Amino acid sequence: MSTTRRGGALVDFPPERARTYREAGLWGTATIADEFHRTALAHPDRDAVVAPDGRATYRELDARSDALAAGLAGLGLRAGEPVLFQTGNTLATVVAWYGVLKAGLVPVATLAAHRGHEIGEISRRVGAAAHLVEAGRRFDLVGFALDQGSDHPSLRHVLVVGDDPRGTAVDTLAAGADPARARALVDGIQSGIDPDDVAVFQLSGGTTGVPKVIPRRHAEYWYNAAAYARSWGWTPGTRVAHLIPVIHNAGIACALHAAHSLGACLVLGPPDLDVSLPLMARERATHVLLGHGHFGAVEHPGFPAAAASLTQVVLSGAKVPPALFAHLEGLGLWSGQLFGMGEGLLLTTRPGAPRAARAETVGTPLSPYDEIAVLEPGTETEVSDGEVGELCCRGPYTLPGYFAAPEHNARAFTSDGFYRTGDLAAIRTIDGQRYVSIEGRIKDLINRGGEKVNAEEVELLLLRHPRVTAVAVVAMPDPRLGERTCAVVVTDGAPLDLDEVRRHFAALDVAKFKWPERIEHVDEIPRTLVGKTDKKRLQAEVAAKVGAESSTGAGARS
C-alpha cells in the first residue's frame, strides 16, 4: 500500500464505479510512466518537447528521464514519496516530471510563486520527501527550499534544475547512468505500482486559505489527458503550444500528457509573449490554449506569425469577450472554449459544435461517462434546463474526495458522490444538443436587498462596452441594502463615468438592480497565484474605500 493511503487520507472511487470505468476501457492497467514509455517506443524520432532551453525527441526524453529516475532512487527516495515542484516552462522541467514519475515518486504541482504560507502547509500535509526548484530565478527558490526543509518532519532533499551548489543538481543525478540498467530499474519500480494509486497531487484553485490537495491516479489521469487529445482530433503531427504554467492541471492534462498520449509535440513557452510567440512561429504550432491572461495575445505584433500555422485556438479561464471571438474569426482561426478544474471535469466546445455553442457556452463533458447535474445551491434538487444552479459532477476522472480533508469533503460532495464545483451553470439547448453555460460562482452572488445579482453576468455585459478590456464585479457594503454592486474596470483609454455605464446598461435593457453602482479604475485586474481573479482582495479594497468615504462624508467614485 502506498504511503499516500496512510491514515485514511485518500478517498477511493466506489468499487462499482471503478469497475464500470475499467470494463468500459476508459482506465488502463499501466502507470503514467509506462504509458509514456509506450508512446516513446512507438514514436522514437518525433519531437516530444520543444522549449526555449532545448528540444528532445521521444527517444531522448525517455532515456533522459530513465537516467534521472535511477539517480533519484540512488538518493534513497522511495516509491510513493511526494516531491514538491517549483519550476517553470522548460525542457528540464519535463525531464524532471517524467523522471520523478518513473522513480515511483509523486509530483506535487505547486507553483513557482508559492511561498511559505502555502508550501509549509502543503508539504506537511502530503509528507513531501523532496523539494524540486529552479535555480536562477528572480526569487531565490533554492534558498527558500533550504529554509522550508529546516525542522521539517519529512523533507530530506533539495533538488535543483540548473546550476546552484546549495542543492542536488538533477543533471548530476542523471549523469553517467547506464541506459539498460536505468530502464531495468524503472521497469522494476513501475511493476510494483497500482495503476489506481496516486500518481500526482494537484492543488485546488480556491482564493481562500491554503489550497486543498487533489489526488490524481495513474489510470484516470492518463485517460483524462488521452480523451482530451482525442476530443480535438489531434494526431502525432499535432504541435501543441502551451504558455501558462505547465506544472498545473491544465498544463499536465491538456498539454504535456495529452500531447504525449499519442506522439504529438509539446511546444512549451513561458508566459512572456515576446519569447513564446516567436517560438510558436518557428515550430509551426497547430494548436494553442490561451488562458485569460493571454487573451490580449491577439493584439501582440508577434501573433500573426505565430498564428500562421494554427488550426485550433482554445480559450479558457473567463467568459470570452464577443470581440475576441470575432477577432479570431476575422483572422480565419477556428476557436473553441475549455472549462475545467484540477478536481476533474473538463467541458469543451469541440470541432463540430455550432458557432453559438462555441462562442456562448463551454460545451459538453469530455467523457460519455461524465455525469453532470445542475442543482439548486445548497440542496440536492435538480433545476430545469435553462435555470441557473450549481454545477455538480462525477465521472471517470473527477475526484471522489480531497486528500486528508474529511470535514471539507462532507460539504463538497452530495450524498451520491457528485462534486459540488461552486460554479453557477445552466443547460442550454442549441441545435438539439444540450450545452453547459457557466454563469458565475456561487460566492459571486451579490445580495442587493434580497435581489441576487450574478457578478459574472454583469461582467459579461460590461465587456460588451467597446472601451472595457477587463472587468471584475464585486460586492461593496451598504448600510441599507446590505450590498451593492461595484465594477472594477480596465479601459483602453479615458475612464468611464457611472452615467456612461448606466446608459450602456439601459441600452442593453438590463434590470436596474443589476446595474453597477460604483466604478473603480485599475491598470490591471489582480490575480491569485493560480491566475484567477483575486476578488477577495478587490472586495477588501473597495470596502476600505467605502468605509473611508463614509467617515468623511465623501460620495461614491465614478
Solvent accessible surface area in square Angstrom, and as a share of the most:
residue,aa,sasa,rsa
1,M,203,0.90
2,S,23,0.15
3,T,43,0.25
4,T,4,0.02
5,R,52,0.19
6,R,172,0.63
7,G,88,0.84
8,G,67,0.64
9,A,18,0.14
10,L,16,0.08
11,V,54,0.31
12,D,77,0.40
13,F,17,0.07
14,P,44,0.28
15,P,99,0.62
16,E,96,0.43
17,R,29,0.11
18,A,20,0.16
19,R,132,0.48
20,T,63,0.37
21,Y,7,0.03
22,R,70,0.25
23,E,135,0.61
24,A,44,0.34
25,G,62,0.59
26,L,24,0.12
27,W,11,0.04
28,G,31,0.30
29,T,107,0.62
30,A,9,0.07
31,T,3,0.02
32,I,0,0.00
33,A,1,0.01
34,D,37,0.19
35,E,30,0.14
36,F,0,0.00
37,H,32,0.14
38,R,139,0.51
39,T,13,0.07
40,A,3,0.02
41,L,119,0.59
42,A,70,0.54
43,H,44,0.19
44,P,38,0.24
45,D,100,0.52
46,R,108,0.39
47,D,36,0.19
48,A,0,0.00
49,V,0,0.00
50,V,4,0.02
51,A,6,0.04
52,P,69,0.43
53,D,78,0.40
54,G,29,0.27
55,R,121,0.44
56,A,2,0.01
57,T,31,0.18
58,Y,0,0.00
59,R,129,0.47
60,E,84,0.38
61,L,0,0.00
62,D,12,0.06
63,A,51,0.40
64,R,100,0.36
65,S,0,0.00
66,D,9,0.05
67,A,16,0.12
68,L,3,0.02
69,A,0,0.00
70,A,23,0.18
71,G,12,0.12
72,L,1,0.01
73,A,31,0.24
74,G,69,0.67
75,L,53,0.26
76,G,39,0.38
77,L,10,0.05
78,R,146,0.53
79,A,56,0.43
80,G,9,0.08
81,E,14,0.06
82,P,5,0.03
83,V,0,0.00
84,L,0,0.00
85,F,0,0.00
86,Q,0,0.00
87,T,10,0.06
88,G,14,0.14
89,N,13,0.07
90,T,27,0.16
91,L,8,0.04
92,A,24,0.18
93,T,1,0.00
94,V,1,0.00
95,V,12,0.07
96,A,1,0.00
97,W,0,0.00
98,Y,0,0.00
99,G,0,0.00
100,V,2,0.01
101,L,1,0.01
102,K,0,0.00
103,A,5,0.04
104,G,7,0.07
105,L,4,0.02
106,V,4,0.02
107,P,0,0.00
108,V,0,0.00
109,A,4,0.03
110,T,1,0.01
111,L,12,0.06
112,A,19,0.15
113,A,46,0.36
114,H,3,0.01
115,R,82,0.30
116,G,29,0.28
117,H,126,0.56
118,E,24,0.11
119,I,0,0.00
120,G,13,0.12
121,E,77,0.34
122,I,0,0.00
123,S,0,0.00
124,R,110,0.40
125,R,62,0.23
126,V,15,0.09
127,G,30,0.29
128,A,0,0.00
129,A,1,0.01
130,A,0,0.00
131,H,0,0.00
132,L,1,0.01
133,V,0,0.00
134,E,28,0.13
135,A,17,0.13
136,G,85,0.82
137,R,98,0.36
138,R,250,0.91
139,F,80,0.33
140,D,68,0.35
141,L,3,0.01
142,V,2,0.01
143,G,14,0.13
144,F,21,0.09
145,A,0,0.00
146,L,70,0.35
147,D,101,0.52
148,Q,32,0.14
149,G,24,0.23
150,S,69,0.44
151,D,142,0.74
152,H,18,0.08
153,P,110,0.69
154,S,33,0.21
155,L,21,0.11
156,R,109,0.40
157,H,40,0.18
158,V,23,0.13
159,L,1,0.01
160,V,0,0.00
161,V,11,0.06
162,G,42,0.40
163,D,137,0.71
164,D,22,0.11
165,P,132,0.83
166,R,114,0.42
167,G,19,0.18
168,T,45,0.26
169,A,25,0.19
170,V,9,0.05
171,D,98,0.51
172,T,98,0.57
173,L,32,0.16
174,A,24,0.19
175,A,72,0.56
176,G,86,0.83
177,A,34,0.27
178,D,68,0.35
179,P,99,0.62
180,A,76,0.59
181,R,191,0.70
182,A,3,0.02
183,R,41,0.15
184,A,64,0.50
185,L,70,0.35
186,V,1,0.00
187,D,69,0.36
188,G,46,0.44
189,I,34,0.17
190,Q,5,0.02
191,S,96,0.62
192,G,71,0.68
193,I,31,0.16
194,D,77,0.40
195,P,27,0.17
196,D,38,0.20
197,D,12,0.06
198,V,6,0.04
199,A,1,0.01
200,V,0,0.00
201,F,1,0.00
202,Q,3,0.01
203,L,18,0.09
204,S,5,0.03
205,G,21,0.20
206,G,38,0.37
207,T,35,0.21
208,T,88,0.51
209,G,59,0.57
210,V,31,0.18
211,P,15,0.10
212,K,50,0.21
213,V,0,0.00
214,I,0,0.00
215,P,1,0.01
216,R,1,0.00
217,R,8,0.03
218,H,7,0.03
219,A,4,0.03
220,E,4,0.02
221,Y,0,0.00
222,W,22,0.08
223,Y,18,0.07
224,N,0,0.00
225,A,0,0.00
226,A,13,0.10
227,A,9,0.07
228,Y,0,0.00
229,A,0,0.00
230,R,145,0.53
231,S,24,0.16
232,W,5,0.02
233,G,53,0.51
234,W,16,0.06
235,T,73,0.42
236,P,45,0.28
237,G,45,0.43
238,T,15,0.09
239,R,50,0.18
240,V,2,0.01
241,A,0,0.00
242,H,1,0.01
243,L,1,0.01
244,I,40,0.20
245,P,65,0.41
246,V,1,0.01
247,I,5,0.03
248,H,54,0.24
249,N,8,0.04
250,A,21,0.16
251,G,0,0.00
252,I,0,0.00
253,A,0,0.00
254,C,4,0.02
255,A,1,0.00
256,L,1,0.01
257,H,0,0.00
258,A,0,0.00
259,A,0,0.00
260,H,0,0.00
261,S,26,0.17
262,L,35,0.17
263,G,0,0.00
264,A,0,0.00
265,C,4,0.02
266,L,0,0.00
267,V,0,0.00
268,L,0,0.00
269,G,1,0.01
270,P,31,0.20
271,P,77,0.49
272,D,73,0.38
273,L,33,0.16
274,D,97,0.50
275,V,64,0.37
276,S,0,0.00
277,L,2,0.01
278,P,55,0.34
279,L,6,0.03
280,M,2,0.01
281,A,33,0.26
282,R,161,0.59
283,E,20,0.09
284,R,148,0.54
285,A,0,0.00
286,T,31,0.18
287,H,2,0.01
288,V,0,0.00
289,L,5,0.02
290,L,2,0.01
291,G,8,0.08
292,H,49,0.22
293,G,67,0.65
294,H,17,0.07
295,F,20,0.08
296,G,51,0.49
297,A,1,0.00
298,V,14,0.08
299,E,130,0.58
300,H,40,0.18
301,P,123,0.77
302,G,20,0.19
303,F,2,0.01
304,P,85,0.54
305,A,62,0.48
306,A,0,0.00
307,A,11,0.09
308,A,81,0.63
309,S,17,0.11
310,L,14,0.07
311,T,88,0.51
312,Q,22,0.10
313,V,0,0.00
314,V,0,0.00
315,L,1,0.00
316,S,20,0.13
317,G,66,0.64
318,A,42,0.33
319,K,41,0.17
320,V,9,0.05
321,P,24,0.15
322,P,72,0.45
323,A,76,0.59
324,L,15,0.07
325,F,2,0.01
326,A,51,0.40
327,H,70,0.31
328,L,0,0.00
329,E,67,0.30
330,G,69,0.66
331,L,86,0.43
332,G,67,0.64
333,L,15,0.07
334,W,67,0.24
335,S,0,0.00
336,G,0,0.00
337,Q,12,0.05
338,L,9,0.04
339,F,37,0.15
340,G,33,0.32
341,M,27,0.12
342,G,13,0.12
343,E,12,0.05
344,G,0,0.00
345,L,1,0.00
346,L,3,0.01
347,L,0,0.00
348,T,1,0.01
349,T,1,0.00
350,R,57,0.21
351,P,67,0.42
352,G,80,0.77
353,A,16,0.13
354,P,37,0.23
355,R,109,0.40
356,A,38,0.30
357,A,0,0.00
358,R,28,0.10
359,A,21,0.16
360,E,86,0.39
361,T,2,0.01
362,V,15,0.09
363,G,0,0.00
364,T,21,0.12
365,P,29,0.18
366,L,14,0.07
367,S,5,0.03
368,P,124,0.78
369,Y,84,0.32
370,D,16,0.08
371,E,66,0.29
372,I,42,0.21
373,A,13,0.10
374,V,6,0.04
375,L,11,0.06
376,E,84,0.38
377,P,54,0.34
378,G,72,0.69
379,T,45,0.26
380,E,90,0.40
381,T,79,0.46
382,E,112,0.50
383,V,29,0.17
384,S,69,0.44
385,D,74,0.38
386,G,53,0.51
387,E,92,0.41
388,V,73,0.42
389,G,0,0.00
390,E,8,0.04
391,L,0,0.00
392,C,0,0.00
393,C,0,0.00
394,R,56,0.20
395,G,0,0.00
396,P,0,0.00
397,Y,0,0.00
398,T,1,0.01
399,L,6,0.03
400,P,20,0.13
401,G,0,0.00
402,Y,3,0.01
403,F,11,0.05
404,A,43,0.33
405,A,20,0.15
406,P,103,0.65
407,E,138,0.62
408,H,50,0.22
409,N,21,0.11
410,A,82,0.63
411,R,156,0.57
412,A,8,0.07
413,F,26,0.11
414,T,10,0.06
415,S,103,0.66
416,D,78,0.41
417,G,25,0.25
418,F,22,0.09
419,Y,15,0.06
420,R,44,0.16
421,T,8,0.05
422,G,15,0.14
423,D,12,0.06
424,L,4,0.02
425,A,0,0.00
426,A,6,0.04
427,I,11,0.06
428,R,87,0.32
429,T,87,0.50
430,I,19,0.10
431,D,127,0.66
432,G,73,0.70
433,Q,85,0.38
434,R,122,0.45
435,Y,14,0.05
436,V,2,0.01
437,S,4,0.02
438,I,14,0.07
439,E,38,0.17
440,G,0,0.00
441,R,80,0.29
442,I,54,0.28
443,K,123,0.52
444,D,23,0.12
445,L,60,0.30
446,I,4,0.02
447,N,64,0.33
448,R,51,0.19
449,G,50,0.48
450,G,52,0.50
451,E,86,0.38
452,K,110,0.46
453,V,0,0.00
454,N,18,0.09
455,A,1,0.01
456,E,27,0.12
457,E,57,0.25
458,V,0,0.00
459,E,22,0.10
460,L,54,0.27
461,L,23,0.11
462,L,0,0.00
463,L,27,0.14
464,R,129,0.47
465,H,15,0.07
466,P,116,0.73
467,R,63,0.23
468,V,10,0.06
469,T,77,0.45
470,A,21,0.16
471,V,20,0.11
472,A,0,0.00
473,V,1,0.00
474,V,4,0.03
475,A,8,0.06
476,M,13,0.06
477,P,65,0.41
478,D,24,0.13
479,P,145,0.91
480,R,176,0.64
481,L,29,0.15
482,G,43,0.42
483,E,50,0.23
484,R,48,0.18
485,T,0,0.00
486,C,0,0.00
487,A,0,0.00
488,V,3,0.01
489,V,0,0.00
490,V,24,0.14
491,T,27,0.16
492,D,96,0.50
493,G,53,0.51
494,A,66,0.51
495,P,93,0.58
496,L,1,0.00
497,D,66,0.34
498,L,18,0.09
499,D,76,0.39
500,E,42,0.19
501,V,1,0.00
502,R,101,0.37
503,R,151,0.55
504,H,27,0.12
505,F,0,0.00
506,A,55,0.42
507,A,88,0.68
508,L,52,0.26
509,D,132,0.69
510,V,22,0.13
511,A,49,0.38
512,K,152,0.65
513,F,57,0.24
514,K,41,0.17
515,W,35,0.12
516,P,1,0.01
517,E,35,0.16
518,R,2,0.01
519,I,0,0.00
520,E,5,0.02
521,H,48,0.21
522,V,50,0.29
523,D,144,0.75
524,E,139,0.62
525,I,10,0.05
526,P,18,0.12
527,R,79,0.29
528,T,28,0.16
529,L,81,0.40
530,V,32,0.18
531,G,40,0.39
532,K,106,0.45
533,T,35,0.20
534,D,26,0.14
535,K,34,0.14
536,K,119,0.51
537,R,127,0.47
538,L,4,0.02
539,Q,73,0.33
540,A,62,0.48
541,E,74,0.33
542,V,4,0.03
543,A,36,0.28
544,A,68,0.53
545,K,83,0.35
546,V,26,0.15
547,G,39,0.37
548,A,59,0.46
549,E,27,0.12
550,S,83,0.53
551,S,93,0.60
552,T,108,0.63
553,G,68,0.66
554,A,56,0.43
555,G,59,0.57
556,A,66,0.51
557,R,104,0.38
558,S,65,0.42
